[in-house]
Amino acid sequence: MEWFWLSVGILIIVVVTIFGFMEGFDRWVYYYGLSVFAFGTYLLRRWMRRRMEKHLQWMEEQKKQQS
């Protein structure tokens, strides 16, 4: 899912830039906010995945210490 948000963010930047050159940036500049949202979602999911991996590793260590 992380790769999805990263690719959506890149795709939005490319498409908005192309349409900005064709039709004028005054109309399309607001859509860059969607790419900021997509990159933010990518970073949030990446952070949460790494956090969960560390937590699972900690839980395994606790289980081994109890045994």
N, C-alpha and C positions, 0 to 999 in steps of 0.2 A: 504494500500500500504506500510505502514511502516513495518508491520509484514512480508511482502514479502521480503523486502530488508534485514531485520534482519535474516530471515531464510536462504536466499541465502548466506549471509556472513558466517553464521555458517556452512552451507553445504559445501561451498568452502573450509573452513579451514579443515573440517573433511576429505573430499575427497583428497585434496592435501597432507595432512599428511599421509594418507594411501598409496597413490601412491608414496610418498616420501620414505616411508619405503620399499616399494616393489621394486622400480626402482632406487632409489637414489635421494637425495634431490638436487643434483647439476642440475638436469633436471627440477624439479618441484618447486623450491623455488620461481621462478618468478611469479607463479600463486597466491601467497599470496597477490600480489598487487590487484588482482580482489576482494579479500575479503576486503581489505582496501577501495576500491572504493564502495563496497556494504554497508559497515558500515558507510562510509561518507555520502552516499545517504540517509541511514536511519536517521542519525543525522540531516541532512539538512531538510528532510521532517518533522521530529518531531518538529524542531525549527520553521519551517514555519507554521505548524498547530497551535502550541501554540500562535504564533504571530497573526495569523488570528483570533483565538478565542478571544484574548484580544482586537483586533481591533473591532470585531463585538459587544463585550460587551460595548466598549466605544461608538460605534455608537448608540446602544440602549439607553445608558444613555443620550446621546445628544438629541435623539428623545424625551425622556421623559421630559427633561428640557425645550424643546421648546414647548411642549404641555401644 
